[in-house]
């Protein structure tokens, strides 16, 4: 994978937008990322990590909140855009971080977009536009996890300095952190826990097995106490006792289960005989009980039937003596019912005759009323009207014309009732009402037209008055527009003047700030310079002391007979004397570190001071001979003039619009006045036409209505006539219906009498009975018939018909005693059988439980034998683990071997073939607690293998650098052989002497020629002199940073 271009804005200490084109550094293959501590070098790595993995570099608890720059305003954008290439093509990924705007309760969500770059056209083709989609696509493009990426792209130099000189235990921690092998330690702990849980389960299962055997013993003992028959064989538990011991499982389990099953079956067969014998004894007692109970019930049933037969015969004889009287009552009741039917028919005839008389009288009364209305003055006035229709002339004026085929005027009331005259008059009155409504509508239209005409004349006067005022207003508007136009034309010139004066004012302010920074920078530079002189003196003193004790330290480590690591001789006749304390080396290293820090601080303060002086000189050159007070005065005047010009420019459109509105209003008023005059004349003509229509309709209606004055009066007379005629016709219909009903009732009464057993109505009246007498006879006959039917039903039943005439009743007391004895015997045998069945079931359950516990224990042994073996191997115990090495240590040994296999070729190149790293079981002549994780250096010049702590600072750095580069290769190969073509190496170069620094840089150049672009993260001054391509980061006075790319 190769990083091609990085663009970001609003990230970390960088509020502005910056672009780093990594392709431009590919020619040299090596560039420097330098800047003061805290300036934002790590932010570059954060930006790359955020773009690829939506996360930041660092430990797992690192927060993404640091992505959004604190120097950004709420509206400023924050984004990272990274162009990179992988085997599948070139892609561009852009992300914006989530952040909370001031005053908001919820955060603004982050966004992400992924494009693919077309290889021919260079066009960006969208691949994903949502964060979750981009994450899924990136995981396919980059099979590296974030941790692997950081281990391969940003080499952890600091960790490998520690790693190189650490003891085995510390080295184990470093390897576990880098490779994340905590999982193997967790596996070991999990296996230990499972083995422990297994043993606990074995103990619990063994106790359950013993408990099951004891429960089985108790159930067999209880069964022996309830033996149903003496001759049964007693169940024996002796054969099962040997299987109740968990120690039995320490051997082979192949035949134990089959043997146990055979013994259990033998025991269950013996127990089952108890249950069978008890049930057989109970069944025999049940048969005897059922026979005695059946005999007793049959005896009771026979006694009951004999009694029923005797009672029924006696009751039948009593009913026979009442039969003559009952038949007489039955005949009397039948005649009474028939007489009632005749009486009902006569009653209906009488009612019909009464209704007929009443209807005839009402008909005559209504006829008289109708004749009186016809002869009245109202009737004569109504019959004087003639049917008519409405017609209109050519001017739409109303005329009333008679119908062409009208009904002749009736001369009598009968003629009026039988003709359609009234219906035609009703239709004519409806027409008259329409004409009357039209006249009312015309009156309303006339009034509305007169009102509208008056309003139009008022509006006309008002518009004419407004039109006279417009010329003066229009003149004033034109004068205002011309004045504003002249003022607004000066805006551009005034803006240029203000801009120039503001730029000069800004230069004066910057000059003041720069002078303040320069004074502060000069003071800090002098302090740093004094600290550098002091640190250099301390370092030289510590180096002198350390070099004087070097021979003594080497002599102290010599063993008699062992070769000297310097000359190789096994004889040591004159070893150096003196102190060989380890504090001398520590003091020297501490002094060197203080010198490095003091030098870095001096470089930084020197750069800040030079920058401030250069900025002051530049500002003075730009200001020239101007004075601050004069500039402020001129700026204030120009700003006031510009404000007035802007205000005039803002008011000009409104003034132009006002003038335009007044001109349009003048034209519009003239048009409206002309239109209103035309409308007023039209309204006048309309009033005249409507008045003519009204007068013509009024005259025609009055002529037709005479002798009535109003339509409503004529309508009232018509309603009276219609009501009187309706009542007359209704009375005639009611009379005819009553006559028909009377004829039907008379025919029905005659028919009913002929069909009855009576010759006259008098005979029918004599046969009638009162309602109470009828009810009494009906109840008596019903009771007799029901009693007789019940008695005959008893005597004719199958059971009584089957009884012999002469039979002796059984002795029920004797039968009851026999039944009680049989029930008692059955209850005793049933109770015994229930107890035996319960005990046999308990024995069977306990037997099953014993077998289940045995099987559980056997299964635990079979299933977990391999677990115990694996657990012992993982913990480094047991005969199969020859080296007594735990699983986690074995995995780390494998990783360390891989690292050394990749590191030694690099180390050999850098050291000129002198050094090689080797794994050892011992460090500093003491057994390491993490066996095999020790490191020693093989010195091919001396032929000896010694501690890595004997390496000098520069040797230690390039040795640890070899380890760091090796780690990159190992992690890359574990991630599927991904080719990493861009990487960063972090710090550590300050420990190298100039000679070694050149050598390391040379080797890194060799690596870069293989196609890998390497970025060195450092603020060491010597690197700036040796590497031309660089990214320089600087921090401004307000704390934000900027960067400059030089390649």
PALUMVEX-363634 format. One record per residue (C-alpha): x, y, z; residue in one letter. Coordinates in steps of 0.25 Angstrom, whole numbers, plus 5000, padded with zeros to 4 digits. Each point is the difference from the previous one (the first is absolute). Layout:
N
XYZA/...
This chain:
1047
500050005000X/500550144996X/499650135006X/499950104988X/499450145006X/499450055013X/499150125001X/499450055013X/499450125007X/499550035014X/500849885006X/500850015013X/500850125001X/499850034985X/498850094998X/500450034985X/500049914988X/501349924997X/500449904989X/501249905000X/500349944987X/500849875004X/500249974985X/500950124999X/500949935010X/500149874993X/501250044991X/500950025013X/499249895008X/500450075013X/499450125006X/500050075014X/498850045008X/500650105010X/499450105010X/500150045015X/499449905010X/498450025000X/500050074987X/499149894993X/500949904994X/499249895006X/498750074995X/500549964986X/500049855004X/498650025007X/499550064987X/500549884991X/499449905011X/498750085001X/499850004984X/500349854999X/499449945013X/499150115006X/500850005012X/501350075006X/501449945002X/500449965014X/499449915011X/498649945000X/499550115009X/500550114991X/498850104997X/499650044986X/499650145006X/501450054998X/499849994985X/499150134999X/500950125002X/499750095012X/500550124992X/498849994990X/498850085001X/498649935001X/499850024985X/501449964995X/500149874993X/500849885005X/500449894990X/501149904996X/500249954986X/501049894997X/500449954986X/500649865001X/500349884991X/499849855002X/500049884990X/498650024997X/500250154995X/500150145005X/499050065010X/499650135007X/499449995013X/499550135008X/499450015014X/499550115009X/500149985015X/498850005009X/500050135009X/499150075009X/499750154996X/499850105012X/498650015004X/499649874994X/499549885008X/500349894990X/501349994992X/500150024985X/500249864994X/501349974993X/499949974985X/500849914990X/500249984985X/500849904992X/500450024985X/500749914990X/501050084991X/499849954985X/501349964995X/499950064986X/499150135002X/500450035015X/498550025003X/499549975014X/499049895000X/499150005013X/500149865007X/499350035014X/499450135006X/499749965014X/500949975012X/499649865002X/500149974985X/501450064999X/500449925012X/499649874994X/500750044986X/501250045007X/500149875008X/500049934986X/501050094994X/501049995013X/500049875006X/500950065011X/499450045013X/500350135006X/501049955010X/500849924989X/500050134991X/500650085011X/501049895003X/500450004985X/499950154996X/500550075013X/501149915006X/500050005015X/501450045002X/499950035015X/499449875003X/501249934993X/501050075008X/499349955012X/499849864994X/501549994996X/500650035014X/498849945009X/500049885008X/499349884995X/498750035008X/500050144995X/500249954986X/498949905001X/499150125004X/500450084988X/499849884990X/498649985006X/499650144998X/500650014986X/499449874995X/498750005009X/500349855005X/499250035013X/499049904993X/501049885003X/500150045015X/498550005000X/499949874994X/500949945011X/499250065011X/498749954993X/500649864999X/500450005015X/498650055004X/499449894991X/500949895006X/499650065014X/498550004997X/500249864994X/500649955013X/498950065008X/498949944991X/500749865002X/499950025015X/498650045000X/499649894990X/500749905009X/499250055012X/498749994992X/500349864996X/500249965015X/498750075004X/499349934989X/500449865005X/499650045014X/498650044995X/499949874993X/500449925013X/498950075007X/498949974990X/500449855000X/499950005015X/498650065000X/499649904989X/500449885009X/499150055011X/498849994991X/500149864994X/498749964993X/500249855001X/501049925009X/500649924989X/500650124992X/501550014999X/500750125007X/500750104990X/501650005002X/500850134999X/501449945002X/500349994985X/499850154999X/500850055012X/501349994993X/499650104989X/499750115010X/501550045002X/500650114991X/501349935001X/499549904990X/500150104989X/501550015001X/500249884991X/499349954987X/498650044998X/499749904988X/499349895008X/499550075012X/498750054994X/499649874994X/500249935013X/499350105008X/498849994990X/499949855002X/500050025015X/499050115000X/499049914991X/500149885010X/499750105011X/498850064993X/499449864996X/500149965015X/499350135004X/498949984989X/499649875006X/499550085012X/499150094992X/499449884992X/499749925012X/499350125007X/499250044988X/499549854998X/499550005014X/499350134999X/499449964987X/499449875006X/499450095012X/499450094989X/499349894993X/499349965013X/499650145004X/499450024986X/499249875001X/499450045014X/499750144996X/499349954988X/499149905008X/499750115010X/499650104989X/499149904993X/499349965013X/499750155003X/499550024985X/499049885001X/499450055013X/499850144994X/499349944987X/499049915008X/499650125008X/499850094988X/499149894993X/499149995012X/499850155002X/499750024985X/498949894999X/499350065012X/500050144994X/499549954986X/498849945007X/499750145007X/500150074986X/499049904994X/498950045010X/500150154995X/499949984985X/498550024998X/500050145006X/501350044993X/499449974986X/498750085004X/500950125003X/500849984987X/498750014992X/499650135007X/501350064998X/500049974985X/498650074998X/500550125008X/501250024991X/499149994988X/499050105005X/501250105003X/500350004985X/498550034996X/500050115010X/501350074995X/499450004985X/498750075005X/500950105008X/500850044987X/498750014993X/499450105010X/501350085000X/500050014985X/498650055000X/500350115010X/501250054991X/499150004987X/499050095007X/501150105005X/500750004986X/498750044993X/499750115010X/501450064998X/499949994985X/498750085000X/500650115009X/501350024991X/499150004987X/499250125007X/501350075004X/500549994985X/498750054994X/500050125010X/501450044996X/499650004985X/498950095003X/500850105009X/500650134995X/501449945001X/499649884991X/499450094990X/501350095000X/500949874998X/499149954988X/500150134993X/501549984998X/500549944987X/501249914998X/501250074993X/501550004996X/501150105000X/500550054986X/501150114997X/500150104989X/501250044992X/500550095011X/499949895010X/498850065007X/499049915007X/498649974994X/498949905006X/499249924990X/498849905002X/500349864997X/499649954986X/499149885005X/499450045013X/499049935009X/498650074999X/499650085012X/499249905009X/498550045003X/499849915012X/500749945012X/500049864994X/500650054987X/501150075007X/500349885008X/500149914988X/500850094991X/501550045000X/499750145001X/500650025014X/501349934996X/500150104988X/499750125009X/501149945009X/501050004989X/499750144996X/500250055014X/501449945000X/500250074987X/499550135007X/500949985012X/501249994990X/499650134994X/499850065013X/501449955005X/500650064987X/499450145002X/500649995014X/501449964994X/499950124990X/499750095012X/501349955007X/500850014987X/499550154998X/500450045014X/501449924999X/500350074987X/499650145006X/500949975012X/501249964991X/499850124991X/500150095012X/501349935005X/500650014986X/499750155000X/500750025014X/501249924995X/500150084988X/500150135008X/501049945009X/500949954988X/499950144994X/500550075013X/501249905001X/500450024985X/500150155003X/501149985011X/500949904993X/500850104991X/500750075013X/500349865006X/500749954987X/500950134999X/500549985015X/500349854997X/500850034987X/500950105008X/500249905011X/500449894990X/501050094993X/500750045014X/500149855005X/500649964986X/501150105001X/500449965015X/500049854997X/500950014988X/501150035010X/499949875007X/501149924992X/501150125002X/499750015014X/500149855003X/501450004993X/500450115009X/499549935013X/500649874996X/501450064998X/499950085013X/499549875008X/501249934994X/501050105005X/499350005014X/500149855000X/501550014997X/500250095012X/499349905009X/500849884994X/501250095003X/499750025014X/499749855002X/501349964993X/500850095009X/499449945012X/500349864995X/501450044996X/500350055014X/499449875006X/500749914990X/501450075003X/499849985015X/499749854998X/501149984990X/501050065010X/499449905011X/500149884990X/501550044996X/500450005015X/499349875002X/500749944988X/501450045005X/499749945014X/499549874994X/501249994991X/501050015012X/499249905008X/500049904988X/501550024998X/500249975015X/499149885000X/500749944988X/501450025006X/499649925012X/499349894992X/501249984991X/500949995012X/499149895006X/499849924987X/501349915002X/499649985015X/498649954995X/500549914990X/501049945010X/498949975009X/499349924990X/501249914997X/499949855004X/501349925001X/500149914988X/499050084992X/500450084988X/500150155001X/499050074992X/501050104995X/501349924997X/499549865001X/501149955010X/499549905010X/501150055010X/499850135007X/501450035007X/499850155003X/498550035001X/499750155002X/499750055013X/499050115005X/498550035002X/499149944990X/498650055005X/498850004991X/499750145004X/501150064991X/499349954988X/498750045004X/500550145004X/500750014986X/498749964993X/499250105008X/501050114997X/499949964985X/498550015001X/500150145007X/500950054989X/499149954989X/498850075006X/500850135003X/500549994985X/498649984995X/499550125009X/501150094995X/499749974985X/498650025002X/500250145008X/501050044989X/499049974989X/498950085007X/501050125003X/500450004985X/498649994995X/499550125009X/501250094995X/499749974986X/498550035002X/500350135006X/501050044989X/498949964989X/498950085008X/500950135001X/500349994985X/498549994996X/499650125010X/501050094994X/499950155005X/498649995005X/499650045014X/498949935008X/499250125005X/499950064986X/499549864995X/499049995010X/499450144998X/499949984985X/499449865002X/498950065009X/499750104989X/499949904989X/499249915008X/499050115003X/499950044985X/499949854996X/498849985010X/499350114994X/500249954986X/499649865003X/498750065007X/499750084987X/500349884992X/499049925008X/498950114999X/500250024985X/499249874996X/498850055009X/500150144994X/500049954986X/498849905004X/499250125006X/500250084987X/499649894992X/498849975009X/499550144999X/500150004985X/499249874999X/499050055010X/499750134991X/499849914988X/499149905008X/499250115006X/499650064986X/499649864995X/499249985013X/499250134998X/499749974986X/499549865004X/499150055011X/499350104991X/499749894990X/499549915012X/499150115005X/499350034987X/499849854998X/499349995014X/499150114997X/499549934987X/499849875008X/499150075010X/499150054989X/499949864994X/499749935013X/498950105004X/499349984987X/500049855002X/499550025014X/498850094996X/499649904988X/500049885009X/499250075012X/498950054990X/499849864994X/500049935014X/498950105005X/499149984988X/500049855001X/499849995016X/498850095000X/499149995008X/501249965009X/501050105005X/501149915002X/500549864996X/500049965014X/498650035002X/499649924988X/500949895005X/499350005013X/498649984993X/500649894992X/500549935012X/498650015007X/499349944988X/501149894998X/499849965015X/498550005000X/500049924987X/501049905006X/499249985013X/498749984991X/500749894991X/500649935013X/498749995006X/499449944988X/501149905000X/499849965014X/498549984998X/500249914989X/501149925008X/499049995012X/498949944991X/501049894995X/500449965014X/498649995005X/499649914988X/501349915003X/499649995015X/498649964997X/500449894991X/501049955010X/499049995012X/499049924991X/501149904996X/500549985014X/498649975005X/499749904989X/501349935003X/499749995015X/499149895007X/499150125003X/498750034992X/499850145006X/500850105006X/499349995013X/500449855001X/501550054998X/499850105011X/499449895010X/501349914997X/501050115004X/500749995014X/500750105008X/501550014999X/500349955014X/499149884997X/500749974987X/501450015007X/499549905011X/499549904990X/501250004992X/500949985012X/499249895005X/500049924987X/501550034998X/500449955014X/499149874998X/500649974986X/501550025005X/499749925013X/499549884992X/501150014989X/501149995011X/499349885007X/499949924988X/501450044996X/500549945013X/499249874998X/500449984986X/501650035002X/500949884996X/500549975014X/498649995007X/499449924988X/501249915002X/499749975015X/499349875003X/498750015007X/500449925012X/501450045005X/500750015014X/500850135003X/501549975004X/500650035013X/500750134998X/500750005014X/500849874997X/500450064986X/500550135007X/500949925010X/500649924989X/500350124992X/500750075012X/500949885002X/500450004986X/500350155000X/500949995012X/500849884995X/500250084987X/500550135007X/501049925008X/500649944988X/499950134991X/500850075011X/501149905001X/500150004984X/500050155000X/501250005010X/500749894993X/499850074986X/500550135006X/501249935006X/500449934987X/499850134993X/501050065010X/500949894998X/500050014985X/500250155001X/501249985009X/500549904991X/499950094988X/500650115008X/501249915004X/500249964986X/499950154995X/501050055011X/500949884996X/499950044985X/500250155003X/501349975008X/500549904989X/499750114989X/500750115008X/501349915000X/499949974985X/499750144996X/501050075008X/501249915000X/500650084988X/499750135007X/500949965012X/501149974990X/499950134992X/499950085013X/501349945005X/500750024987X/499550154999X/500550025014X/501449944997X/499749885009X/500049854998X/500949904993X/499650044986X/500650145002X/501549984999X/500450145001X/499050045011X/499650124991X/498650065001X/499150034988X/500150155001X/501549995001X/500149904988X/499250104992X/500950125004X/501349914997X/499549984986X/499750154998X/501450035005X/500649904990X/499350074989X/500450145004X/501549955001X/499949934987X/499650144993X/500950095009X/501449934999X/500150024985X/499750155002X/501050015012X/501149934993X/499950104989X/500050125009X/501149955009X/500949954988X/499849855004X/500550025014X/498749985008X/498949895001X/498949985010X/499749875006X/499049945010X/500549955013X/499449935013X/500950095009X/500350155001X/501050065009X/500449865005X/498749985007X/498949904996X/498850084994X/498649985005X/499550004985X/500949894995X/500550024986X/499650154998X/501450055004X/500850084989X/501550014998X/500950064989X/501049914992X/501350084997X/500649944988X/501250085002X/500449945013X/499249874998X/499350025014X/498650015004X/499650115010X/498950085006X/499350104992X/500350105011X/501450014996X/499650074987X/500350154999X/498950104998X/500250004985X/500149854999X/498849985009X/499250104991X/500349934987X/499849865006X/498650045005X/499750074987X/500349864993X/499049945010X/499050114996X/500149974985X/499949855003X/498750025008X/499450084988X/500449884991X/499449905010X/498750075002X/499950024985X/500249854997X/499049965010X/498950104994X/500149924987X/501350064994X/499550144998X/501150084993X/500250135009X/500750104991X/499950125010X/500450005014X/500550105011X/501149975010X/499850085013X/501250075008X/501349945006X/500950064990X/500650095010X/500849885006X/500849984988X/501450064997X/500250074987X/500749884994X/498949905004X/498950104996X/500650014986X/500149845000X/498549995005X/499550104990X/500849934989X/499349875003X/498750065001X/500350064986X/500349864995X/498649955006X/499350124993X/500649964987X/499249875001X/498750084998X/499750045014X/499850155004X/500650025014X/499650125008X/500950035013X/499350075011X/501050085008X/500550145004X/501549965000X/500850124993X/501049904993X/498849934992X/499650144995X/501450014994X/500049864993X/498549994995X/499650114990X/498549954999X/499250045012X/498750045006X/500350115010X/499050035011X/500050145008X/499150055011X/499550145000X/499950095012X/498549965002X/500349865001X/499549954986X/501049934990X/500350014985X/500849914992X/500950024988X/500349894990X/501450014993X/500149884990X/
